Amino acid sequence: MRTSRSSREASAGPSIREVSERLGGFQTQTLATLSDIIHLPITYTWLPSHTLLVEMEQYVVRLDARLQGEMFRVTSLVDSEHNGMPSHSMFLGQSKVYAIQLPSRIVFVKLFKPNRFDSTSPTQRTTMNTLTIWSLDLGDSQFPLALRGVWSITSGVQRKVTESLLAVKYLVRQKQDVRGAWEKFLERDDVSPAPDKHSTFG
């Protein structure tokens, strides 16, 4: 897969081993044991992982070897501070999330429209959609929700990932708590009746 910056930049931040020692929950689960309902933390952290970047790219190539070279890492966030950012705008109600099993852990795939995470000038921006992977570790975790990698992708990659039988599909739902505040959660797409229309993006 191609990278737009050096591999040193792509691996910035804590190593996967350092992060793994602090995270739990979905790292040790399998897709078969995932809950039907998964609550979303209200904030997220940008925590890039070179290991998960490589594993995700290998996952896509295993789905279809012709997709080799059709994921392009977005590295503009590498030096950015994204700690404690609100997650509500990243997980819009009725949008889709895909849980997949990588060798290191389960990650959650979220798709966005072009340039959501790209800080380049408008003349350099891409028309390709954006694929992100997230780790979700509830309980006593320093990073309960973390963004681990970002790519610009071709339509072929998007189609293979979203239509894969290896993925567990979720919808983003929201409800009001006892105080009237809105909270968001993931609900398995095959558990309750889905809305007539739900978005791949957002």
N, C-alpha and C positions, 0 to 999 in steps of 0.2 A: 504494500500500500504506500502511497506517496505521502510525504510530509512537507509542509511549507516552511518549517524551521528545523533546526538541528534536533537530533534525538535527545540531546541534553535538555533542551527546553521542554520537550514533550514529557520528560520524566521529572519535571520540577515538582517540588512539594515533597511530603513524606513518602517514603518507599512503601510498597505494598505490604511488606512485612511489618513496618512500624504501624501502619494503619490497621492491619489485621489484629495486632495485639490489643488495640483499643476498641475494636468493633466486635459485635456479636450478632445475635438474631439471625438474619437471613443469610449470613455467611455460612452457617452450618446447616441450613435447611436445604431441602430439595424442592423441586417444583411440585412434587406429589404431596408435600406437607404444607404448602402455602395456604394461608388463611383465605377464606372467601371475602372477608372484609379486612382491609388494612388501612389504618388511620394515617393521615399525612401530617407530619410536623409543620408548623407554621413558618419555619425558616429553613434555609438550606445553606450549605457551605460549598465553595468551589474547592475540590480536593482531587486534582488530577492524578491518575495512576497510569504509568507507562505499561505496566503488566496488563491492566484491563483494556487499554487501548489495543494492544497486540492481540489479546484473546478475542476481543470483539471482531477485529478484522479477520482473524482466522475463522471465527464462527460463520461470518458471511461467506467466505470462500468455500467453506464446507457445504453451505447451502447450494452454492453454484460457483464452480471454479471460474466461470467466465466473468465473474464480478471482481476478479483480481485487479486492483488499481482503480476501483470506482468509488473509493471512500477517501476523502481528503481532510486531514485533520485541521481543525480550526484552533490555532494556537494563540490567538489574540488575547485570550483570557489568562494565559500562563502567569503573567506578572501582575494580574489584577487582584485586588482585594475583594473577595466575595464571601464574607463570613457573616452569618446571621442575616442573609438577605431574605425578604419575604417570598414565600413559595407560592402564594395564591395565584400570581400571574403566570406561573410556570405550569400550573395544573388547572386548566379551565374546566368548568363543569361540563360533563358529557363528552369530554375528549377521551382518547384511548391511550392506554399504557400496556406495554407488553413485557411480561416477566420471562427472562430466558436464563438458562443455566450455562455459565462459563466455567472453565476449570477451577478458578479461584473461588467463585461465589455466584449467587444469583444477582443479576442486575435488572433494572427496570428501564425499558427503552421508551423514550418520549420523542415524538417528531414535531418539528416546528417548520414554519414557512421560511423562505430564504432570508439569510442575513440577520437572524435573531440574535446571534452572538458575535457577529462580525463587525469589528470597529474600523474596517478599511474605508477608503473614500467611496462615494457612490459610483464613480466610474469604474472601480475595480471590483464591485460586488458581483456575486454569483446569482444565477437564477435557479441553482439547485436547492432543494430542501435540506433541512438540518436534522441530523440524528443525534440524540444525546443518550448517555447511559447514566443511571443513578444508582447509588447504594442506599438502602433503607434499613436502618438498624434501630429498632425501638427498644425501650427499656433504658438501662443505665449506660448510655453511649454518649461519648463526647461529640460525635457527628451523626445524629439520628437520620438526617437526610443530606446526602452529598452528591454533587454533580461530578462525575468521574471522567467524562470524555465527551468531546463534541466533534462532529464531522459534517462536512457538506457531502451529500450523496446523490448518486444518480437515481433515476426512477426505478431501475432494475434492482438496486439494493433495497429501496423502500418496499417494493412489491414482495421481494423474497422474505424480508424480515416480518412484514405485517401479515403475510399469508402463511407463514411457516406453521406446521402442525407441532413444532417443538416449543412454541411460545404459549404461555398462559395469558389470555387476554382479559384486561380489566377496563372498566370505565371509571372516570373520575366523578364522584358524587359529592353533594354538599347538603348539609342540614344545619339547623340552628340548635345550639346547645341551650341549657336552662337559663343562661344569661342573655340569650338572644343573639349571641355571636355566631357567625357562620364557621363551621368546621368542614374540612374536606377529607374524603377517604376514597380508597379504591375498592370497587366491588367487582367480583368476577363477572365477566360479561355473560356467562351462561347460567348464572344463579337466579336472577330475577329478570322480568321482561325488560328488554332494552328499549330506549326511546326510538321513535321512528327514524330519526336522523341523529347520528353522533359523528363528531369530527375526528379525523386522524390527527389533527394538529391542535396545538395550544395546551 
